[in-house]
C-alpha cells in the first residue's frame, strides 16, 4: 500500500510540473517551425519537442514567434519591435494589413486587508491585477505603435488613409474600448492588398 501511494505521489508531481507546457509550434526567423510544447516566461519562449524533454530557452534573436494550439483553438504570439526598447513577445489579436497586438501582464498588488477574525493569511488573500496594452503595426512598418495612448490623436493619424475609420472615431463609434473592432473594420473595408 505504501509503495502504491509513493508511485501515485510521483505521478502527480510529474503531471503537475509538465502541465505548464502547452502544445505549440515555435516559428523561427527563417519561417521554419517545429511542433512540440512551450510556455512563455519573461519575454522568452521555453520550448521542448516532447513533454518529458528539458526545455530550451529561445529569445527574439532566433525565434519569430509561437503558436499555441489545442482543442481546436490557437493563440499566436510574435516578437514585435519597438523604437526605444527590445522586442516584446505579444499576442496577435487581429491579422491583416494592420496587425493588432496585445501585451498583458499580471502583477501582485498585496494582500486583502479584509481578513475575518480568526483567519490566518493564505494564498487566497493575495490580490492580483492585470495591465493590458494594445499596439498596431502595418507589415511594412519597422516598429509597433501604442494605439491607446492619446487614442483620438494617434488613431486618427494612424488610420488617416481611411475616411470611414476617422469618421467613426469622430462620432465616438470607435473608442479605446473597441479598438479590435476598429482594426477589423480597417482591414476588411479600407486596407488595400497592394501595399
C-alpha positions as MATLAB code, in Angstrom:
seq = 'XXXXXXXXXXXXXXXXXXXXXXXXXXXXXXXXXXXXXXXXXXXXXXXXXXXXXXXXXXXXXXXXXXXXXXXXXXXXXXXXXXXXXXXXXXXXXXXXXXXXXXXXXXXXXXXXXXXXXXXXXXXXXXXXXXXXXXXXXXXXXXXXXXXXXXXXXXXXXXXXXXXXXXXXXXXXXXXXXXXXXXXXXXXXXXXXXXX';
ca = [
       0.000    0.000    0.000;
       2.853    2.352    0.884;
       4.519    1.666   -2.493;
       1.296    2.459   -4.381;
       0.934    5.777   -2.532;
       4.556    6.674   -3.318;
       4.073    5.875   -7.003;
       0.870    7.922   -7.141;
       2.653   10.818   -5.440;
       5.485   10.716   -8.010;
       2.962   10.527  -10.855;
       1.057   13.581   -9.586;
       4.268   15.557   -9.135;
       5.342   14.745  -12.706;
       1.924   15.671  -14.080;
       1.929   18.885  -12.077;
       5.273   20.051  -13.444;
       4.551   19.082  -17.036;
       1.195   20.885  -17.133;
       2.854   24.290  -17.661;
       3.864   23.374  -21.204;
       1.125   23.580  -23.823;
       1.040   22.139  -27.329;
       2.719   24.648  -29.596;
       4.771   25.315  -32.693;
       7.785   27.597  -32.476;
       8.380   29.758  -35.551;
      11.942   30.744  -36.380;
      13.131   33.874  -38.187;
      13.614   31.900  -41.422;
       9.877   30.967  -41.223;
      10.550   27.300  -40.446;
       8.729   25.797  -37.468;
       8.858   22.829  -35.101;
       5.915   21.362  -33.193;
       6.221   20.473  -29.539;
       5.399   22.003  -26.163;
       6.083   25.520  -24.936;
       5.499   28.210  -22.374;
       6.311   31.913  -22.152;
       8.290   33.362  -19.249;
       9.686   36.892  -19.058;
       9.560   37.565  -22.802;
      11.321   34.282  -23.633;
       9.960   31.095  -25.178;
      10.724   27.821  -23.415;
      10.273   25.034  -25.924;
      10.688   21.253  -25.964;
       9.786   18.653  -28.567;
       8.424   16.100  -26.053;
       6.795   16.715  -22.659;
       9.484   14.690  -20.896;
      12.358   16.658  -22.529;
      14.157   19.577  -20.909;
      13.017   22.914  -22.331;
      15.366   25.154  -24.309;
      15.163   28.930  -23.975;
      14.554   30.932  -27.174;
      14.547   34.708  -27.497;
      13.892   37.192  -30.297;
      17.448   36.652  -31.587;
      16.390   33.343  -33.211;
      12.621   32.961  -32.829;
       9.963   34.921  -34.675;
       7.062   33.708  -32.549;
       4.946   30.880  -31.238;
       1.538   29.358  -31.892;
      -0.220   27.541  -29.060;
      -2.819   25.084  -30.329;
      -5.189   22.713  -28.595;
      -8.849   21.740  -28.619;
      -9.434   23.411  -31.995;
      -8.219   26.842  -30.835;
      -4.955   28.638  -31.400;
      -3.145   31.610  -29.868;
      -0.388   33.275  -31.833;
       2.461   35.292  -30.307;
       5.089   37.273  -32.220;
       8.150   39.257  -31.269;
       7.334   42.862  -32.136;
       9.938   45.608  -32.327;
       9.632   48.993  -30.604;
      11.567   52.142  -31.359;
      13.201   52.605  -27.963;
      13.180   49.136  -26.396;
      13.878   45.480  -27.050;
      11.283   43.431  -28.959;
       8.395   42.093  -26.864;
       6.514   38.833  -27.292;
       2.927   39.964  -27.925;
      -0.314   38.107  -28.608;
      -1.654   38.595  -32.137;
      -5.292   39.666  -31.775;
      -6.077   40.633  -35.380;
      -4.071   39.970  -38.548;
      -4.311   41.837  -41.829;
      -2.701   44.849  -43.437;
      -2.708   46.250  -39.907;
      -1.953   43.773  -37.144;
      -3.312   44.327  -33.637;
      -1.146   43.083  -30.771;
      -1.943   42.664  -27.071;
       0.507   42.830  -24.207;
      -0.902   41.626  -20.887;
       0.926   41.362  -17.608;
      -0.318   40.182  -14.234;
       1.167   41.803  -11.160;
       0.899   41.348   -7.416;
      -0.836   44.199   -5.555;
      -0.598   42.901   -1.986;
      -2.870   41.140    0.428;
      -6.582   41.598    1.052;
      -6.931   43.754    4.152;
     -10.447   42.465    4.941;
      -9.419   39.362    6.875;
     -12.041   37.855    9.120;
     -11.267   37.361   12.795;
      -9.565   34.081   13.490;
      -8.466   33.539    9.886;
      -4.763   33.306    9.094;
      -3.348   34.893    5.910;
      -3.046   32.474    2.989;
      -2.547   32.453   -0.792;
      -6.285   33.087   -1.163;
      -5.787   36.553    0.354;
      -3.345   37.694   -2.343;
      -4.655   40.374   -4.675;
      -3.547   40.295   -8.309;
      -4.305   42.758  -11.092;
      -3.700   42.780  -14.828;
      -2.442   45.524  -17.049;
      -3.050   45.425  -20.788;
      -1.755   47.447  -23.735;
      -2.720   47.317  -27.416;
      -0.368   48.035  -30.317;
      -0.842   48.288  -34.077;
       1.683   47.674  -36.826;
       1.487   47.543  -40.600;
       3.509   44.877  -42.382;
       5.867   47.455  -43.878;
       6.484   49.362  -40.609;
       9.582   48.629  -38.528;
       8.004   49.448  -35.139;
       4.686   48.995  -33.368;
       2.562   51.961  -32.275;
       0.776   52.236  -28.923;
      -2.752   52.982  -30.141;
      -4.321   53.501  -26.700;
      -2.115   56.368  -25.557;
      -3.743   59.629  -26.785;
      -6.240   57.464  -28.645;
      -8.127   60.138  -30.638;
      -4.967   61.836  -31.860;
      -2.979   58.689  -32.651;
      -5.838   56.674  -34.140;
      -6.873   59.497  -36.490;
      -3.272   59.931  -37.611;
      -2.592   56.188  -37.954;
      -5.786   55.452  -39.904;
      -5.822   58.763  -41.841;
      -5.836   56.836  -45.141;
      -9.382   55.628  -44.360;
     -12.037   58.320  -44.037;
     -14.615   55.790  -42.777;
     -12.492   54.978  -39.724;
     -11.726   58.642  -38.978;
     -15.460   59.473  -39.204;
     -16.270   56.687  -36.763;
     -13.593   57.947  -34.352;
     -15.037   61.482  -34.569;
     -18.571   60.207  -33.872;
     -17.296   58.006  -30.990;
     -18.313   54.755  -32.700;
     -14.666   53.731  -32.376;
     -13.111   54.382  -28.970;
     -10.411   52.894  -26.758;
     -12.943   50.272  -25.710;
     -13.423   48.741  -29.183;
     -10.001   49.008  -30.816;
     -10.261   45.405  -32.008;
     -13.450   46.255  -33.940;
     -11.741   49.312  -35.445;
      -8.739   47.328  -36.698;
     -11.017   44.587  -38.049;
     -13.116   47.244  -39.846;
      -9.990   48.829  -41.315;
      -8.619   45.507  -42.564;
     -11.991   44.500  -44.000;
     -13.141   47.741  -45.663;
     -10.212   50.134  -46.025;
      -6.887   48.360  -46.445;
      -5.734   47.529  -49.924;
      -3.857   44.326  -50.667;
      -1.300   46.051  -52.871;
       0.629   47.667  -50.015;
];
